[in-house]
Amino acid sequence: MTDKALTLPEQLAWREIQQGTYHADLWEKALAESQGDKALARAAYIRLRTTTIQGDLGRLMAKHIRAAVAEDLKRPADFKSVKDLYG
């Protein structure tokens, strides 16, 4: 690991490795990319998993934004439009 500050997705990926709860398919891909070198595989896994986490976070944020916008667009029960008043 370098001295630079890690992003949240990088931190989550490192935590997975430290806890031994990594995604097997990504670990296999990382091992293949590194010709079986586990030190290089860890770096490859971090890169692969960070990309996956970033995509997941983006989709999750978009889902929450859509839900918030939909909630904001709901009219209160006592709402009257101009059409209702002058119909």
C-alpha positions in Angstrom: 0.0 0.0 0.0 1.2 3.5 -0.7 1.2 6.5 1.6 -1.5 8.3 -0.4 -5.0 8.5 1.1 -7.2 5.7 0.0 -10.6 6.3 -1.4 -13.6 4.7 0.3 -13.8 2.0 -2.4 -10.1 1.2 -2.1 -10.5 1.0 1.7 -13.4 -1.4 1.3 -11.4 -3.6 -1.1 -8.4 -3.7 1.3 -10.7 -4.6 4.2 -12.1 -7.5 2.2 -8.6 -8.9 1.6 -7.6 -8.4 5.3 -10.8 -10.2 6.4 -10.4 -12.9 3.8 -13.9 -12.1 2.4 -12.9 -11.2 -1.1 -14.9 -12.0 -4.2 -13.6 -15.3 -5.6 -14.2 -14.4 -9.2 -12.2 -11.2 -9.0 -9.5 -12.9 -7.0 -9.1 -15.5 -9.7 -8.9 -12.8 -12.3 -6.3 -10.9 -10.3 -4.3 -14.1 -9.9 -4.4 -14.8 -13.6 -3.4 -11.2 -14.4 -0.4 -11.5 -12.0 0.7 -15.0 -13.2 0.0 -16.4 -9.7 2.1 -13.8 -7.8 0.0 -13.1 -4.7 1.5 -9.7 -4.0 0.7 -8.5 -7.5 -2.7 -10.2 -7.3 -3.6 -8.2 -4.2 -2.8 -4.9 -6.1 -4.8 -6.2 -9.1 -7.7 -7.3 -6.9 -7.8 -3.8 -5.3 -8.0 -2.2 -8.8 -10.7 -4.6 -10.0 -12.7 -4.5 -6.8 -12.5 -0.7 -6.5 -13.9 -0.4 -10.0 -16.8 -2.7 -9.1 -17.5 -0.9 -5.8 -17.5 2.5 -7.6 -20.1 1.2 -10.1 -22.2 -0.2 -7.2 -22.0 3.1 -5.3 -23.0 5.0 -8.5 -26.0 2.8 -9.0 -27.0 3.0 -5.3 -26.8 6.8 -5.3 -28.8 7.0 -8.5 -31.5 4.8 -7.0 -31.6 7.0 -3.9 -31.7 10.2 -6.0 -34.6 8.9 -8.1 -36.5 7.9 -4.9 -35.9 11.3 -3.4 -37.1 13.1 -6.5 -40.2 10.9 -6.7 -40.9 11.7 -3.1 -40.5 15.5 -3.7 -42.9 15.3 -6.7 -45.7 13.8 -4.6 -48.5 16.3 -3.9 -49.7 16.7 -0.3 -53.2 15.4 0.4 -54.5 19.0 0.7 -52.9 20.2 -2.5 -55.2 22.0 -5.0 -54.1 22.9 -8.4 -55.4 25.9 -10.4 -57.4 23.4 -12.4 -59.1 22.2 -9.2 -60.0 25.7 -8.2 -61.1 27.1 -11.6 -61.7 23.9 -13.4 
